[in-house]
Amino acid sequence: MTVTYVGFGDTRALEMEYDGKWRIHNGSTWVHGFETKAEALFWCEKWKGQAVALAIFNPETGLNSYTDMTFM
């Protein structure tokens, strides 16, 4: 299955979109972006995710790094 993000021409733009958001790791990749950790934890538990972490965009690499990780 291929997913196309309309409006994003490259990975860098997509990564920037999640800067400062709480994300869920589903076992293979980071998905979704939430404003609060509590909200991300709620959905992570409901969707059986593996971890929640805060995404921080690094302009030098064009990628997000993840901090304050909570494993489920």
C-alpha positions in Angstrom: 0.0 0.0 0.0 1.3 3.5 -0.9 0.2 6.5 1.0 0.5 9.9 -0.7 0.5 13.1 1.4 -1.3 15.8 -0.6 0.4 19.1 -0.2 3.8 17.7 1.0 6.5 17.6 -1.7 9.1 15.9 0.5 9.8 14.2 3.8 11.2 17.4 5.3 7.9 19.2 5.0 6.1 16.3 6.6 8.5 16.1 9.5 8.2 19.8 10.1 4.4 19.4 10.3 4.8 17.2 13.4 7.3 19.4 15.3 6.2 19.8 18.9 3.5 17.2 18.6 3.1 14.0 20.6 3.3 11.0 18.4 2.5 7.3 18.6 4.8 4.5 17.5 2.8 1.6 16.1 5.7 -0.9 16.1 7.1 0.0 12.7 6.8 3.8 12.4 5.7 7.0 14.1 2.0 7.9 13.3 -0.4 10.7 14.2 0.3 14.0 16.0 -1.4 15.2 19.2 -1.2 18.5 21.1 -0.9 16.8 24.5 0.8 13.8 25.9 -2.4 12.8 27.7 -4.3 12.7 24.4 -1.5 10.7 22.7 -1.4 8.2 25.6 -5.2 7.7 25.5 -5.2 6.9 21.8 -2.0 4.9 22.0 -3.6 2.6 24.5 -6.9 2.4 22.5 -5.1 1.7 19.3 -2.6 -0.7 20.9 0.5 1.4 20.1 3.9 0.7 21.6 5.1 4.1 22.6 4.4 7.8 22.8 7.0 10.6 22.4 7.4 14.3 21.6 8.7 15.0 18.1 11.4 17.7 17.8 12.3 18.9 14.3 16.0 19.1 13.5 16.6 21.6 10.6 20.1 20.3 10.0 19.0 16.8 9.2 15.4 17.6 8.1 14.1 14.8 10.4 12.4 14.6 13.8 14.1 13.3 16.9 11.9 11.9 19.7 12.1 12.8 23.4 10.2 12.1 26.6 9.3 8.6 25.4 6.8 6.5 27.3 6.5 2.8 26.4 3.2 1.0 26.8 
